[in-house]
Amino acid sequence: MRLVLLFAFLNSLHLTAQRILFSAEIEDSTIEILDESNVVSKLMFYVSDLQLETKDGDVLKMAPYYLIDFSNSSSLLLEAINPNKKEVKAIQFKLGIDSITNVSGAFGGALDPTKGMYWSWQSGYINFKMEGKTVNENYILHLGGYASPFSAVQKVVLPVGDSIKDILVILPLQEILKEILSKHTMVMSPSLEAVSISEKIASSFYTR
Amino acid sequence: MAKNLLAFLAVVIFLFSFREARKVLFPKPSYFPKPEYNFKNNPLDSNAIKLGRYLFFDPVLSKDSTISCASCHSPFNAFAHTDHSLSHGINDTIGRRNAPTLFNLAWQNLFMWDGAINHLDFQALAPLSSPAEMGESLNHVLQKINKQTFYEKAFKAAFDSNEISGERFLKALSQFQLTLISANSKYDRVRLEKEQFTEQEKRGYLLFSQNCVSCHIEPLFSSYEFESNFLPLNAFLNDNGRVEVTLNEKDSMKFKVPSLRNLSFSFPYMHDGRFTKLNEVLNHYTDSTVQAQFLKSINKSPIYLSGDEKVDLIAFLLTLNDKEFVFNPKHRFPKELLTKTKE
């Protein structure tokens, strides 16, 4: 079974402006999914310092912060800033918000604390939020933390195969769900646990 | 040529007026250190300060519109809460900690007794959403005030646009709180050579300098670091302090060092408000069991004070009361809020 969550439309014929599309998948499940719509009821994460590396060695910087929210399909599609239509060989970003931003006070836009990605009882952005229900358990992952040793922000570097088409960045949820089922169903504060799950999630992104 | 010169002068005057405006809105005493707050991200503006003051005194911030920031942070108590040892929230809920004083906030990086909040801008989020305090959510408060023309006008005046965002709401609250500068106590006037200490106050100052200053650093009278106060854990409150944030055992039972300014207005004392008199605090720190704990800790020596010395020390501590700050009409409930209810 291959399930692409809240699929946003990808127009592969659109060649003039390269775009980046985030997507999440659950593949060939060993988890018994009782109700597909509830396995993942919420999936939001921050993508910051997004850059495209071109084949001639240029680095194209995009907006500093994006909030990817799978309940809002338009947030999954990012227009690349590539005015000279250079060929892209890699995409890199941080999953989450860095320490400096975390200690620099209130910001607007994607970082506005009304977005539901900021803790109130303790300062800090929630880098990654995923909620839902597996076989018989609700799970809540609110992963964040900016101060050592609980800094949860992760760097992601991915190769881009076809440099002309839109870049599809995929987060396979299968591994994460397995991990959640086996160990952690409730993670909602900065901790070593949050850091290790964040590492796992960051390393599972791939491009197509 | 003359045109260029005129343009240049205009720019100079503009920049100068910007600096002057900051000086008027934020009169930093010459002997205070550089503020920690980054004003570049939130430049002070008289209309934004006004808006922040409205929000600070408006109970609309709480779920049932009964509790405002000022409920636990009264200007007449140096923005602490005198009647209660622990903070008092909606539906008569009682919190876990003693509401701290609010002044000289621009010189502080970490807030709350355990430092859970890392920036003044975000401080308000915690009481706003705590079920034992205001029991609200930022989004719902914004929804409520979005419907009020009073706030529509106030936000427009402060930010030149109608958008009411979380960022603006929090920054306006910061603006008002940044203007709460306490720097006109007798101590300050002595420092500026406008007044002199009495002989007793001088003796007290010497005792202070020998025993207290390592944590209560002048002129703010706090290091704003986290230290053990050697109070035994209150099993009912089970408050372990800083360790709850850092999860580092060495921070167990450490609490943020409070400023000693305005002590006469801000009792009860300590993180759980267990002492109502300064004498009790001094008796605690000179208790033999606490002296033994001081001996065990690094860089701290025990405090030994005779009865007379305690009296002298308190005489000095009372010179840190800043009546002008506590009774400043600019810090009080803004009457404009009353016009809001008539809408």
Interface residues (C-beta under 8 A of the other chain):
Chain A: N102 V103 S104 G105 A106 F107 G108 L111 D112 P113 T114 K115 G116 Y118 S120 W121 Q122 S123 G124 A147 F150 S191
Chain B: N38 N41 N42 N109 A116 I117 N118 H119 L120 D121 F122 L125 A126 L128 S129 S130 L138 N139 L142 S165 G166 E167 R168 L170 K171 S174 V245 T246 L247
